[in-house]
Amino acid sequence: MRSDGGEITGTPDAHYDLIWFTERCLNNALRLEQFIADCREAGDTEAEELFVKAQADSRKGAEMGKALLAKRLGA
């Protein structure tokens, strides 16, 4: 995928990348909530543990992305 340098979106690529990353982390945390519920329903504690850890990592990534965006965008 080629970079547009912000000409098309009006957003510098580095900012766009941070926005994309943060959104994906948040989306992943939401999706994993369903996976965790499915594991609990099935009594699969091993997979549940994996998904809980992955969700924590996704939340951490989202928080890091939000903090860096705020710093870069002056919010």
C-alpha positions in Angstrom: 0.0 0.0 0.0 1.5 3.3 -1.0 1.6 6.3 1.3 -0.3 9.4 0.3 1.7 11.7 2.5 -1.6 13.2 3.7 -2.6 14.7 0.4 -5.7 12.6 0.1 -6.8 12.3 3.7 -5.5 15.6 5.0 -3.8 13.7 7.8 -0.1 13.1 8.0 0.7 9.4 7.6 2.3 9.1 11.0 -0.9 10.5 12.6 -3.1 8.3 10.4 -1.0 5.2 11.4 -1.5 6.1 15.1 -5.2 6.6 14.7 -5.5 3.3 12.8 -3.4 1.4 15.4 -5.4 2.8 18.3 -8.8 2.0 16.7 -7.6 -1.6 15.9 -6.5 -2.1 19.5 -9.9 -0.8 20.8 -11.7 -3.0 18.3 -9.7 -6.0 19.3 -10.4 -5.5 23.0 -14.1 -5.5 22.2 -14.0 -8.6 20.0 -12.0 -10.4 22.7 -14.7 -9.7 25.2 -17.0 -12.0 23.1 -14.2 -14.7 22.9 -13.8 -14.6 26.6 -17.6 -15.0 27.1 -17.6 -17.9 24.7 -14.8 -19.6 26.6 -16.5 -19.1 29.9 -19.7 -20.6 28.5 -17.8 -23.6 27.2 -15.7 -24.0 30.4 -12.5 -23.6 28.4 -10.3 -21.8 31.0 -7.1 -22.3 29.0 -8.3 -20.4 26.0 -10.1 -17.9 28.3 -6.7 -17.1 30.0 -5.1 -16.5 26.6 -7.9 -14.1 25.5 -7.9 -12.2 28.8 -4.1 -11.6 28.4 -4.6 -10.6 24.8 -7.3 -8.2 25.8 -5.1 -6.6 28.4 -2.4 -6.2 25.7 -4.9 -4.6 23.3 -6.1 -2.2 26.0 -2.5 -1.3 26.8 -1.8 -0.7 23.1 -4.9 1.5 22.8 -3.9 3.6 25.9 -0.4 4.0 24.5 -1.7 5.1 21.1 -4.2 7.5 22.7 -1.4 9.1 24.8 0.9 9.5 21.9 -1.9 11.0 19.7 -2.8 13.4 22.4 0.9 14.5 22.7 1.3 14.9 19.0 -2.0 16.6 18.4 -1.6 18.9 21.4 -4.7 17.7 23.2 
